[in-house]
Amino acid sequence: MSAFFLVTDMANKKEFPEGMIPLHDQSFRFLCHPKVPCFTVCCRNVNLDLYPYDIIRLKQNRGIDSEQFVRTYTELKHGGNPYFPTVKLKLMPFEEEMACPFLKENGCSVYADRPSACRTYPLERAVDRAPEHRQSKGFYFLTNHSYCQGHQEDHYFTVKKWIRNQRLDDYNLMNDLWAEVDTMFAGNPWKGEGSGGTNQQLAFLVCYNIDGFRKFVEERRLLDHFSISRDEKRRINRDDSELLKFGFEWLKSLFGAKSSLIHR
């Protein structure tokens, strides 16, 4: 299960997986609630990618730092990006099955801060690697797993209503920023350093260990190296998501990509 995937622009035509057609303004039928017979089935034996903003929300929900969260609840796998690891949710035993570690008898114990993929379902979102000027980056597709009976509920949404209902705006914004960085990583900025080298470890720190990155920023007085307003510094110093935005821009400047940061 993934919250979003990347599409490419081939001669100004968007390349989507076979059989997947964007919803645009079409409505779809769906509702999930405890009385649906399949309730929590999707939380079991799930293959779930976690993105940087997911980690921030979940570690805050659990009241632990990001390094402890990553060590306890995730595992690294080879994924779609050949030059950067994919962070997966680590499943744990639950009622003789393997399941999301946050699944309890009455449902999701982190519901308010559940990951992008859980929040987006039954939709999947494609993020355009090369959007045209002023065109939206996002495309939405309806998925339908055979076990899911939420599709039989007599309730209808449009994409816009679903985004609002699931409070996806912050997730989408942060995932769009992450998609730009992930695309940069797919170009192998590490070069001869190889996998697990110093620069890749630093990039992983920024993206998936926000508390470790905060210490790094403070120890090296990194914010003082750039023209950043006092208000922005205050936001970065108190808000993990603002620090992550800065980190993404810093990584782009570090690896020669276009960045909004201006050196002093």
N, C-alpha and C positions, 0 to 999 in steps of 0.2 A: 504494500500500500504506500503510495507516495502522494504528497500534497500537490506537487507540480512537476513538470518535466520541461525540457527545453526544446524549442523547435528552431529549425534553421530556415533561412531564406535562400531558396535556389531559384535564381533568375526572377526574383520578385514574387515567387510562389511559396507559400508556407507549406512545409513538409510535415504532415501529421502522420501518426501511425495508421496503418491500413484499417479502414472501417470506423475510424473515429472522426466524427463530424461536429464542429463547434455548435453549441446550443444557440448562441446569440440571444435573441429576445424570446425564444420559445420557453414555455412553462414545462415543468416536470412534476411528476407525482411522487411524493415521498414524505415520510414522517417516522422518526424513531422515538420510542418511549418504552417504559418498563413493561407495558402490557403486550408489546409485540412479541410473538412466540420466539423469535430469533434473538431477543435482547441479549447483548454481550457476546454473541457468537463471534462477531467481528474482532473482539478483543483477544481471542484465543488463536494460537498458532499463527500469529500475525507477523508479517514481514514489513517492518515499519522503519522508514528513514526518518532521522531527526536532523533538523536544520539549526543553524546557530541561534535564531530567535526562540525556537522550541526549547533549547537548553536553558536559556535565560528564564523563560516563564516557568519551566518545570523545577529548576533548582530553587527558584524563589518560593514556589509552592511548597516544596519539601523543607525549606528552611536550612539548606546546606549550601556549601560553596560549589562552584562549577566543577572543580577538579574532582571532588568527592562524588558529585553526581555522575560525571562521565565514567569514573572508575567503577561505580556501583551498578549503574543502570544501562550502560551502553557497551557496544563492542564495535571494533573497526573491521570493515570488510572492503574488498575490491568492488567498486560499483561502476556507474556510468562514466566517471572521470578517471582515465587511466593514470593520472599523475597526482591524484589527491584522494585520500581514503574517504569512504562513505561511513557515516556514523549511524549505526543501527540500534534500535531499542533491544536490550537484552531481555529475553523472556525468562520467566520463572515458573516453577510448578504451581498449578492451581487446579484443584479438583481432578487430579489424575491427567491433566493436560499441561502444556506449556502455554503461558498467557502473559499478557501485559502485566508488569509488576505492580501497576496501580489499579488493577481490577480487584474489586471487593465483592462480597455477596450481593450488595445492593447496587452494584454498578461501578462507574468510574470514580475514583477517589480524588482525581485531579481535574475534574470536569471543567472548572472555570479556566484552567490553564492547559487544557489538553492540546496535543501537538497539531500542527497544520493539517496533516493527512486526515486525522480523525474529525477535525472541525470541517474540512472541505467535503468529505464524503456525503452524498453519493456522486459528487462531482470530482473531476480531476482538472487541474489547471495547467495549461501550457504557457510558458514564459518565452516570449520571442527573443531570440538572441540578437536580432537585427531589426528592431521596429522602425517603420517608416515615420517620418516627421509627424508629430502630433497624433499618431495612432496608438491606441491602447496596446500595452504589452501582453495582456492576458486573453486567453481563449479557454472556454470551459466546455467539458465533455461529460456526458452522463455515463456513469458506470453502473453495472447491475450484476452483483454476485448472486449466484443461484440460491444461496441460503438466505439472502436478505429479503424479508417480507415487508420491510418498510415501504417498498415500492407499491404495495397493494393498499396502503392507507389512503383514505379519501382526503388528501391535503395537497395543495398545489403551490409551487414556488416558481418564480423567475430567478435567474442568476442574481440579479440585483437584490431581490428580497432575501435570497439565501445568504448572500454576503452580509447583509445587515443582520439577519436573524442569528447567524453564527459568529458575529463580531470578527470578521475576517480581515478588516481593513489594515490593522496593524501588522498582522501576519503577512498579508500580501505585499505591503510596502517593504518589510524587512526581507522577505524572500526574493523580491525583485532585485534589491541591492546585493543579496547573496548570489543571485544568478549571474550578475556582472562579474563578481569575484571568481566564482566557480568557472566561468567561461575563460577568464584569464589563466586560472590554474590549468585548464585543459590545454593551454598552449605550451605547457612545460616550462615555466619560468625558472625552474631549478637547474635546468640544463645539465651540466656534468656533475652537479652535486648529487643527483640521484634521490631516490625515495628515502625519507627519514633523515635527510641532511639538516643542517642548521636552519636554513631559510624555510624549509617545509615545517619544521618543528615550530618556528616562530609564527608562521601562518596558521598552524593549528591552534596555537596559544590564543591568537587574536580571535579566531572564529569559534572555538569550542571551550575555551577556558577563560571566560571574561573576568573572573576574579584574579586569575594569574596575570592577565594582561593589564588589569588596573594597577597591580603592584609594579609591573614593568614600566608603565607610563609614569607612575609617581617617582620611582627610583631614578629614572633617566630624565625626568622633567621634560617629557616628550612634547607636551602641549606648548611649552615655551619656544619650541623650534619653528612654530608655525604662526601665521597671522590669524588668530582666533579671538573673537570678541569675548569680553568678560561674561556676558550672558551665556554664550555657547560653552565656555569653560565650566561655568556653574552647572549647566545641564549635563555635561559630560561627567563631571565629578560626582553627581548624585544619581544618575540614571544609567543603568547598564545598557539599555537599548541605544542611547545617545553615544555611549562609549563604543559600542559595536559599530555604529555608523562611522565614527571617526576611524576606528580600526580598519574598516573596509577601504576608506579613502587613503589611509596611510599605506596599506598593502599595495594599492594601485600605484601610488607614488614611488614606493620602494622598488617595484618591478617594472617601472617605466611606462605604465598605462596612464591614460588621461585621468587626472584627479582634481578635485575641487580645492585641495590643500595648497596653500601658498607658503613657501619657506620664508622665514624672516631674513 
